Amino acid sequence: MLHAIKPASMSPATAMPRDAAPRKRPKPGERREQILQCLAGMLEEPGAERITTAALAQRLQVSEAALYRHFASKAQMFEALIEFIERSMFGMINQIVQAQESGLVQASRIVQALLGFAEKNAGLCRVMAGDALVGEHARLQVRMNQFFERVEAALRQSLKLAVEQGATGAEFDPLQRAQLLAAYVSGCLFLFARTGPGCMSANSVERSLRVLLA
């Protein structure tokens, strides 16, 4: 289901088993969390196509009206998943920047964190890659684009630090390298979404990063 940093509003421990009946009287906020866990779980399923609110309601064994008591639209459900991605990843990026003094190490760890998150969250990986957003409201893809712009900005900042630290060659351009790293991440996410997790080893990622940051 959902793995990574565990914000209070969405943690794997509260995930609802896919075939279990929901509680008759869920606690405040619990139904909303169940809906998001179920949506993420359905996105993980092999061959998953565009998910309808009818299919989601059927999986949860509730009416569509019950879904709309918590979300005004399916787009809002996807926005909540994107918010989880943002909170998780930017929280992780902040931790990396604070823990690592080396700009090159920061950039490498940011890329590894993004790919690790995607591998552990196959459903959310499809959201990040844009695959799950095809046919959905256009603002969702806009928001994911903004997410990657922020990621690229974080990478650029780390690589500028690397230049200041004298850890790069004379021809090293932080802007271009940040763009290359962001493109590499996007390509990996697309590959994960198409073939599933486990298609790239940690060693393969490390080798790629050595080339991209050389």
N, C-alpha and C positions, 0 to 999 in steps of 0.2 A: 504494500500500500504506500504510505507516505513515510519516508525515512529521512534522516538528516538531523539538523538542529531541531529541537522540539519546542516550538512556541507553545504557550499555554493553550492557545485556541485550536491547535490541531496536532495531535501526537499519535504515533502508531499504537500506543497502548489503548487508545479509545476506538480503534478501528472496529467496524462492525463486520463479523463474518459474512461473506457474500450471500450465503443461502439462509442465514438466520433471520427469523422474524424480528422486526423492531419492537422495542418496548411499547407497551400500551401508553404509558405516561412517562415519556423521556424527561430528564432533568432540563432546566433552562439551558439553552444553547446546545444541548446534546443532539437534537434532531438535525440542526444545521451542520454539525460536525459529521454526523452519519451520512448526510447527503453528499458532502464533499469527499468523504472516504470512499463512498460507493462509486461516485463519478470517477475518481482517480483509479479505482480498481477495475472499472469497466474499460477504461482507456488502456489498461495493461494487457487486456486479453488479446491473444493472437487474432489477427484479422479483424480487429475492432473497426467498425465503420462509424459514420456520424451518429452520435448518441442522441436519441430523442428524449424529451422529458417523460414521454409515455413509457419508454423502456426503463428509464431510471426509476420511475415510480413503481413499476412492476417489480423490479429487482428489490426495492425497499419494502414492497408490499404495503404501499400507501397510495392515496389518490394523487393525481397531478395537482389538485387544489392544495393538498398538504405541502407540496414542494413550494408552491407560490406564496405560502404563508411565511416562508423564510427567505425566499429569493424572488425578486420581481420578474426575473427572466433567467433563461439558461445562460445568457451572457454574464449575468452577475455571478453565477456559479463558477464559470471559468475565470472571472476576475478574482474571485476569492482564492482559486488555485494559484493564479499568477501572484497574488499578494503573498501567499505562502512561499513561493519560489523566491520572491524578492527579499522577504524577511530572512529566510534561511541563508541565501547566498551572500547578501550584503553584510549580514551578521558575521558570516564566516570570513569574508574578505577583510572586514575590519580586524578580526582576530589575527589573521595572517599578517597584515601590515604592522600591527602592534607587536607581534612576536618575532618578526624577522627584520633584521637590520639591512640585509642585502637586498637591493632592488631586484636583482636577477632571481634570487630565491623567491621573493614575493611574487613576481610574475609567474614563475613556474608553479608555485603552490596554488595560486588563484586558478590557473588552468586545470590543474589536477583536482582541485576541489569541485569545480564545475562539472567535470567529467565523472567524478566519483558520485556526486549527487544524482546526475542523470542515470548512471548505471543502477543505482539503488532505487530509483523511482521511475520505472519504465513508463508509467502513465504520464507523469509530469514531464518526462523527456519528450514525449510526443507534443505536449503543449509548447515546450521550449523550442522544439524544432519547427513548430508551426503546422505540423501534420494534423494535429487534432483540431486546429482552428480553421481548417478549410471549410467553407460554407457557413461559418459562424459570423457574428458581427465583426465588421472591419476594425472596430476600435480595439479588439483583443490583439490582433496582429500588430497594430500600432503600439500597444503597450509593451508587447514582447520586443519590438524593435527598440523601444526606449530602454528596456532592460539591458539589451546588448550594447547600446551606446554607453550606458553607465559602466558596464563591465569593461568596455574598451578604454574608457576614461581612466578607470582604476589601473588597468595594465599600463597605460601610457604614463601615468604618474610614477608607477614603480620603475619603469624603464628609464624615465628621466633621472630618477634617483640613482640608478645603476650607472648612467653616464657621469653624473656628478661624483660618484664614488670611484671613477676611473676603472670600472669593471668591464668596459666594452671597448671595441676597436674604434679607430678614428672615423670610420665610415658608418658607424652604427646610428640609425635614425629611429628614435623612440616612437615617433608617429607611425612610420611604416611598419615597424616590428609589432606594435600594438594591433594594427590592422591585420597583420598576418596571423597573430595569435588568435584574434577574434574570429577570423575566417576559418582557422584550424578547428576551433571549438565548434563553430556552426556545422562544419563538415562532419565532425565526429558525432554530434547530436543527430544529424540526419541519418548517419549510418546506424546509430543505436536504435533510432525509431524504426528503421526499415528491417534490421536484422536481429534486434534484441540485444540485451546486455551480454557482456562476455565476449564481444566480437573483437575487442582490443585489449591487449594485456597492459599492465602497468609499465612493463619494460619497453613496450612499443611506444607508449606515450612519452616516457622519459627520453628515448632516442630521438623522437620527433622534436621535443623541446630543446634538446641540445643543438639540433640543426637550426631551428628557428631563432634561437638566441645566440648563436655563434657570432 
